[in-house]
Amino acid sequence: MRPEIAGVLDEIEKAVAGKRPVIEKILTAMLAGGHVLLDDVPGVGKTTLAVALSRAVGLRFQRVQFTPDVLPSDLVGFSMYDQAAGGFRYHAGALTNANLVLGDEINRAASKTQSALLEAMEERQLTVDGNTYPLPDPFLVIATQNSVGAAGTQPLPYAQMDRFLVRLSLGYPDHAAQMAMLRARQDADPLEQVACALTAEGLRALQRQARAVSARDEVLDYITRLTFATREDSRLEVGVSPRGALFLDHMAKAHACMEGRDYVTGADVQAVFIDVCAHRVVLRDQSVTAAQALGDVLKRVENPDRQGGLKGLLKR
């Protein structure tokens, strides 16, 4: 693993113990320039993770608590007539000046408010009253939604789900991690110990390196065959979209970059396939989960790697 990333991981783990694999995936998504959806039960540390990440990477952080009364203008801003200036003046919203936005319980917001995020997530810009305002670079959204206590929530539209690079789950900590958490919080806040290990400029440099990672035609063909297989699977009503295939390529490149390589292998694609694609498919057969169906696709579609392949991946 790259030393810069290892340093960020070490800092985040001061506040979030026992979740290194999930944190690695979030950092991989960050290198790929994508957004993250954390789908989990309340109280497992989603907000703490986002705050620790912003501090470890030196990003300007903004938390938005989504409720039914949050308006689109709260996110993107609004224009108001300034009588003294004799014209309209733009008032910034929550998204305007943040590098990392935590959208807490995003599925509690109205559809119009959720839709206000789409342009920001896709285009990295905001349009208010015909005027366009660029967002800071880098710009990352980490959104959370809770599967428990669903009163007052509504499913995210498919178009918005498709904008998230990965959907992940922290899950409950194991015994050792929960004991470490209890000890660390006896008389201090572990977040205060998280130091900046990578600057925003350093992150942009890593993102450029990730984009420059080479993917040979055999790997691109592998990505194409995988996504086509999801569209032809009788258990899936909707398969992986072309955007999903592009995101899979981006995430595989970032995974290779995390490993310190400048080329993508089939194992990189396999490592990120389910996390990138599970929230993009719609099940026809409810007897399986999306992860199970995609796992079967991985087994059926031949890996271009001459050595290692799926067996090598499963050993890691």
Residue, then its C-alpha position, 0 to 999 in steps of 0.5 A: m500500500r502507498p505510504e501516503i494512504a497508510g498514513v491516512l488509514d492510521e490516523i482514521e483508525k485512531a477514531v474508528a477501530g476495527k474497520r480497516p477494510v471498509i476504510e480502505k474501500i472508501l479511500t479507494a473511492m476517494l482516489a477514483g473521485g467517486h461518492v460513497l453511500l453508507d447503508d447501515v444501522p444507526g450508531v456504528g460510527k458513520t459520522t465519526l468516520a466521515v469527520a475523521l476522514s476529513r481531518a486526516v486528509g485536510l478537507r473542508f467538512q460540511r455535515v447536512q442532516f437530511t429531514p423532510d423540511v430540508l429544501p434544495s436551496d439549503l444545499v445549492g444556495f439561492s439568489m436574493y435581491d440586494q436593494a443596496a447593490g441594485g441586483f441579485r446576490y448569491h447566498a451560498g448553500a451547504l455544498t458550496n465551499a465543502n470538499l467533503v459533504l456528509g449527507d446524514e440519513i439522505n433517504r429522509a429528504a424529499s425527492k426534490t431535495q435529493s435531486a438537488l444533489l445530482e448535478a453536484m455529484e455528477e458535474r461538480q457544479l451548482t446551477v442557481d437561477g441560470n448561474t453556474y458555480p463550480l464546486p471545490d476540488p476535490f469534492l466528495v459526498i458520503a451519504t448515509q441511510n439507515s435500514v432501521g427505523a424507516a418511518g418517514t424515509q423513502p427509497l433513493p431514486y435509481a438515478q441517484m443510486d447510480r451516482f454513488l461509486v460504491r455502497l458500503s456497510l460498516g457493520y457492528p464492531d467485533h469484541a476487541a474493537q468495541m472494547a478499544m472504543l470504550r477505553a478510548r472514550q473514557d476521558a477523551d474524544p479520539l477525534e481530537q487525536v486525528a492529525c492531517a496526514l495528507t493535504a487536499e493537494g496531495l489527494r488531487a495528485l493521487q487522483r491524477q495518478a489513479r486516472a493515469v493507471s493503464a488498463r489494457d484491452e483485455v481488462l476493458d473486455y473483462i469489464t464489458r463481459l461482466t456488465f453484459a453478464t449482469r444484463e443477461d442474468s435471468r435473476l436480475e431485472v436491471g443489470v449494470s449500466p454503461r455508467g456502472a461499467l465506467f465507474l468499475d473501470h475508475m474504481a479498479k484503477a484506483h485499487a491498482c493505484m492503492e497497491g502502488r501499481d500503474y496497471v490494472t489486473g483482472a483481480d483489481v476488477q474482481a476486488v471492487f466489482i460487487d461494491v461498485c455494482a450491487h446497488r446498480v442492479v434490480l433483482r427479479d428473483q428475490s431468493v438471492t441477494a444482489a451480492q450473491a447474484l454478482g458473485d455468481v457472475l464473477k465465477r462464470v465470466e473468465n478472468p483475463d489474468r493468466q495467474g491468480g484470478l478469482k482463487g488468488l483473490l479469495k485467498r487475500 
